[in-house]
Amino acid sequence: MKKYEVMFIAKPLEEAEAAPIVEFVGNLLTKNGGKIEKVDVWGKRRLAYPVKKQNDGYYVLINFEIEPAAIFEIDRVIKIREEILKHLIVKIGE
């Protein structure tokens, strides 16, 4: 298993409204055989430029371990979620 991190920006919501989105991504990782190491919620912040007509976003960073083959499925599912404005999955160097 390799170490990765996923950073995503959700629509600007309050913390209680964003919790289900964070939980969804966490469940997606574990269902695909991943092991979550750390969830770092940065909260609501101003975006550098408007994304999908939004000026603010709710930032979340999740560190996890997973088999490389599962990354494609995770990326595909996150892309189709309307609540998530942008995301980036990065392999952590060894």
Backbone as a ProteinNet text record, in pm:
[ID]
protein_1_A
[PRIMARY]
MKKYEVMFIAKPLEEAEAAPIVEFVGNLLTKNGGKIEKVDVWGKRRLAYPVKKQNDGYYVLINFEIEPAAIFEIDRVIKIREEILKHLIVKIGE
[TERTIARY]
84.7	0	88.4	43.9	117	44.2	119	61.4	20.9	-98.2	-152.4	-216.8	-245.9	-329.9	-426.3	-546.9	-646.6	-686.9	-677.5	-723.1	-845.2	-955.1	-1071.9	-1132.8	-1200.4	-1268.4	-1416.2	-1494.6	-1639.2	-1704.6	-1829.8	-1904.7	-1902.4	-1906.2	-1893.7	-2013.6	-1993.7	-2098.2	-2053.2	-2145.7	-2109.5	-2053	-1986.7	-1919.9	-2016.4	-2135	-2233	-2281.2	-2290.7	-2334.7	-2222.5	-2097.1	-1982.4	-1943	-1981.4	-1944.8	-1988.2	-2109.4	-2146.5	-2058.6	-2009.1	-1921.7	-1787.9	-1734.1	-1608.1	-1626.1	-1739.5	-1768.9	-1783.5	-1846	-1861.2	-1725	-1633.5	-1500.7	-1425.6	-1437.3	-1373.6	-1426.3	-1558	-1618.5	-1576.2	-1565.2	-1521.3	-1381.1	-1293.8	-1156.8	-1154	-1228	-1225.6	-1294.4	-1400.6	-1468.5	-1379.8	-1285.4	-1194.2	-1063.9	-1064.3	-949.1	-846.3	-879.1	-784.6	-789.6	-684.9	-676.2	-646.2	-738.7	-723.5	-628.6	-528.5	-432.1	-467.4	-513	-538.4	-639	-732.2	-826.9	-803	-767.3	-736.6	-836.9	-929.4	-1032.5	-982.3	-962.4	-913.8	-1027.1	-1146.2	-1261.6	-1284.5	-1368.5	-1409.6	-1303.4	-1262.8	-1162.3	-1197.7	-1139.9	-1159.5	-1076	-1135.4	-1064.1	-984.4	-875.7	-793.6	-868.6	-956.7	-1037.5	-1169.1	-1275.8	-1404.9	-1399.4	-1458.2	-1467.6	-1615.3	-1670.1	-1812.2	-1900.1	-1865.8	-1938.7	-1933.5	-1835.5	-1818.4	-1690.5	-1697.3	-1579.3	-1514.5	-1588.6	-1538.5	-1549.3	-1473	-1479.4	-1443.6	-1484.4	-1457.5	-1345.3	-1227.7	-1108.1	-1092.9	-1056.9	-1032.8	-913.3	-824.1	-708.1	-713.5	-705.5	-709.4	-585.2	-507.9	-393.2	-439.8	-400	-445.4	-347.1	-363.3	-287.1	-385.7	-345.1	-433.4	-350.5	-404.5	-340.6	-355.6	-251.6	-256.9	-371.5	-413.7	-521	-654.3	-675.5	-802.2	-813.2	-702.9	-703.4	-794.6	-797.6	-880.9	-1028.6	-1074.4	-1215.2	-1246.4	-1157.5	-1178.4	-1186.2	-1096.2	-1095.2	-1225.2	-1270.4	-1392.9	-1514.6	-1527.1	-1643.8	-1642.3	-1526.1	-1517.6	-1552.2	-1513.7	-1541.9	-1690.8	-1772.8	-1914.6	-1997.1	-1934.7	-2006.4	-2021.1	-2144.4	-2169.6	-2116.3	-2114.7	-2073.9	-1924.6	-1845.8	-1701.3	-1662.4	-1606.3	-1569.9	-1443	-1340.6	-1212.1	-1152.4	-1065.6	-993.7	-859.8	-768.5	-638.3	-590.1	-550.3	-496	-348.2	-263.9	-118.9	-56.3	38.5	115.1	223.7	234.9	334.6	468.1	574	708	757.7	844.6	893.4	1027.6
-118.8	0	124	223.4	349.3	458.2	560.8	673.3	783.4	836.4	944.6	1048.5	1163.2	1261.5	1317.1	1344.1	1406.4	1538.5	1644.2	1776.1	1807.1	1842.2	1882.2	2007.4	2080.9	2204.6	2183.1	2188.7	2172.2	2310.1	2310.5	2436.1	2497.6	2631.1	2697	2668.1	2581.2	2539	2563	2552.7	2555.2	2418.7	2409.5	2285.2	2167.3	2190.2	2081.2	2031.3	2120.3	2080.9	2013.9	2045.4	1987.9	1851	1819.2	1690.9	1570.1	1567.4	1452.3	1436.4	1545.7	1537.4	1476.8	1520.4	1464.8	1316.2	1282	1142.1	1059.3	1116.2	1045.9	1010.7	1107.1	1082.4	979.8	989	891.2	750.6	738.8	608.1	556.4	645.4	606.5	546.1	608.1	557.1	420.5	403.6	275.9	164.7	196.4	95	42.8	124.2	83.2	24.9	-11.7	-78.6	13.5	139.7	235.6	240.9	297.1	315.2	462.8	531.6	675	695	780.3	810.6	939.3	1040.3	1170.8	1248.9	1314.5	1405.2	1544	1637.1	1773.2	1867.6	1919.6	2010.8	2153.8	2222.3	2359.6	2459.1	2419.9	2507.2	2596	2696.5	2785.2	2892.2	2906.1	3005	3067.6	3182.5	3253.7	3186.6	3166.5	3109.7	3218.3	3180.4	3276.7	3332.5	3251.2	3292.8	3215.6	3268.4	3198.6	3061.1	2962.3	2827	2789.2	2759.7	2726.3	2830.6	2957.6	3074.1	3085.4	3024.1	3031.2	3108.9	3199.4	3275.4	3217.9	3134.8	3070.6	2920.2	2847.6	2702.4	2643.3	2519.7	2447.7	2346.6	2371.9	2293.3	2174.5	2057.6	1937.1	1863	1814.2	1735.7	1601.4	1491.2	1357.3	1281.1	1229.8	1143.3	999.4	913.1	774.1	682.9	552.7	449.6	367.2	332.5	254.7	194.2	92.6	34.3	131.2	147.9	244.6	221.9	99	70.5	132.7	157.1	211.3	362.2	429.2	575	619.8	545.5	583.7	587	489.3	484.7	599.8	627.5	736.8	870.1	891.5	1014	1027.8	919	920.4	958	899.7	924.7	1067.4	1115.9	1252.8	1354.5	1328.4	1422.3	1443.2	1342.3	1354.9	1412	1437.2	1497	1647.6	1696.6	1839.7	1926	1872.3	1951.6	1982.1	1901.7	1920	2002.8	2120.8	2213	2168	2132.2	2089.3	1984.2	1900	1803	1770.3	1720.1	1680.3	1562.5	1454.9	1337.1	1331	1326.7	1330.7	1212.5	1145.3	1039.2	1105.1	1064.6	1122.3	1051.7	1129.4	1076	979.7	891	787.3	823.5
0	0	0	-74.2	-86.8	-8.1	29.9	104.2	6.6	29.9	-52.5	38.4	-21.1	44.9	-58.1	-12.1	-98.4	-33	-112.1	-68.9	-152.5	-86.3	-163.6	-104.9	-193	-155.5	-183.6	-78.3	-90.9	-99.8	-142.8	-145.9	-6.7	1.6	132.4	221.4	314.9	407	549.3	639.3	780.7	817.4	930.8	969.2	979.1	1032.1	1045.8	909	811.7	677.8	599.4	631.4	560.2	615.2	736.2	797.8	713.9	655.9	572.5	448	392.6	275.6	315.3	428.8	479.5	510.3	570	601.2	472.7	369.9	242.1	182.4	179.5	122.7	207.6	339.3	427.3	403.2	388.9	360.9	223.8	126.4	-7.4	-2.3	75.8	88.1	155	262.8	334.6	255.1	181	99.6	-13.2	-57.8	-163.4	-107.8	19.3	79.9	140.4	157.2	213.5	364.8	421	566.7	592.1	656.3	681.6	799	777.6	882.5	956.7	880.8	942.9	859.8	926.2	861.2	919.1	833	875.1	809.5	888.2	837.2	854.9	744.4	748.3	763	726.8	740.8	619.8	639.3	530.5	507	379	341.3	206.4	181.7	55.3	-53.5	-170	-284.8	-355.2	-422	-494.5	-615.5	-673	-787.5	-781.4	-840.1	-834.2	-902.5	-837.1	-889.9	-887.9	-1005.2	-1019.5	-950.2	-974	-922	-769.6	-705.9	-560.2	-529.2	-430.6	-388.9	-263.6	-190.5	-69.4	-85	-4.3	-7.8	127.3	148.9	273.3	244.5	300.7	271.3	366.2	309.8	389.4	328.7	415	373.4	445.9	369.5	428.7	384.4	481.5	453.6	468.8	373.6	376.8	305.3	326.9	256.9	175.8	52.3	-34.5	-147.1	-209.9	-327.3	-444.2	-525.2	-636.2	-735.1	-755.1	-851.2	-809.6	-681.1	-632	-651.6	-680	-694	-808.1	-917.3	-1032	-995	-918.7	-876.5	-781.5	-688.3	-592.3	-667.7	-759.9	-840	-919.2	-979	-1059.4	-975.4	-857.3	-772.4	-717.4	-678.1	-625.6	-734.5	-858.4	-968.3	-991.8	-965.8	-997.7	-882.6	-768.6	-656.4	-677.4	-675.9	-696.7	-583.1	-461.3	-345.2	-345.1	-417.1	-417.7	-540.1	-512.9	-619.9	-691.4	-615.3	-670.6	-578.2	-634.1	-552	-617.7	-536.1	-585.2	-500.8	-568.3	-500.3	-533.6	-428.9	-446.5	-373.4	-440.5	-375.6	-292	-167.1	-77.2	-103.5	-121.2	-150.7	-45.5	-88.6	1.1	60.3
[MASK]
++++++++++++++++++++++++++++++++++++++++++++++++++++++++++++++++++++++++++++++++++++++++++++++

